[in-house]
Amino acid sequence: MRLVHWVVTVPVAVVVVLFAVSNRVGVAVTLWPLPVRLEAPLYLVVLLALVVGFLVGEFIAWINAGRARRLARERARRIAALEHELAATQARLSATPPARIDAGD
């Protein structure tokens, strides 16, 4: 698993660094209805847009997974209750003496 992580991470990091070095020219970023104008390097604008898009996508995925997380919590509580009930039943059974079975003489 570690190998896969590094096989993916190193090429992505190299591409990001090459992109940043190649695109250092300044660009003006404006937000249309607002009178805001920012000067920033092109690589910074692109990478920030990618990060914001990733975070928004992760937030949407987290919201959509809420039902599954709730179901997992409910099942975990149910399992804990059943394990507690099983332990109580086993304790009660071990406390009672075993019944004798007659051969029917």
N, C-alpha and C positions, 0 to 999 in steps of 0.2 A: 504494500500500500504506500509506503514511503517512497519507493521508486517511482510509482505512478505520479505522486505529488510533485516530485522534483522534475520528472520528464515533462510535465505540463507547466509548472511554475517557471522554470528557467527560460524556455522559449518565449513565454508571454512577457516576462520581465525584459528580455533582450529586445523584443519588438517595441515595447513601451519606451524603453530608453532610446532606441533608434528613432522612434517617432518624435520624442521630445527634442532630441538634438537636431533633427531635420526641420522642425517646424517652430522655430523660435521667433518668427516674425510677429509683430504686434497686430492685434485686430481690435476693432471697436465693437463692443457688445452693448446693444441697447434693448431695453424692454419697452415695447411700442407705446403703450398708453402712458408710461411714466417718463419723466424727463431725466432719466438716468442713463449715463453713458460711461462705460468702463473700458479702459485699455488693458488688455492682457495678452500674453503670448498665446498663439493658436493652440499649442499642445495643451496648455492649461484649460482652455475653454472646452476642448474636445474631451479631455480626460475627466473634467468635472461633469460634463454632460453624461458620460458613460457611468460615472459613479452614482450620480443622481438617478439615472434610469435603472441601474441595478438595485439601488435602495428602494425605489418605488415598487419595482417588481417583487422584491423580497417581502415588502410590507403587504402587498396584495396576496402573495402566496401564504403569508402568515395568517391573514384574515380568513382566507378560504380554508385553511387547515384547522380552524377553530372547532368545527364540528367533530373532527377526528380526535382532537386533543380532549374535548369534553367527553366523548365516548370512552376514550382510554382511561380517563380519571374515574368515570363511573364504574368501568369494569374492574379497575384496580381496587376501588372501595368494596365492590361485590366480592372479589376474590379474598380480600382481607377478612370480610365478615364470614365467608364460608370457611376459611382456615381457622378462624376463632371458634366457630361452631363445631368444626371437626375436632379441634383440640379439646373442647369441653366435653364432647361426646366420648372421645377416647379416654379422658380422665375419669368420666363417670363409669365407663365400662370396666376399666382396670380397677376401680374401687369396689365393684361388686364381685362377690365370690362366684366362681363358675358353677353353673347348675349341674347337678348329677343326673346322669342318664341311666335309668335302670334297663336291664336287658329284658324285662318282661317275664320273669320267672313264674 
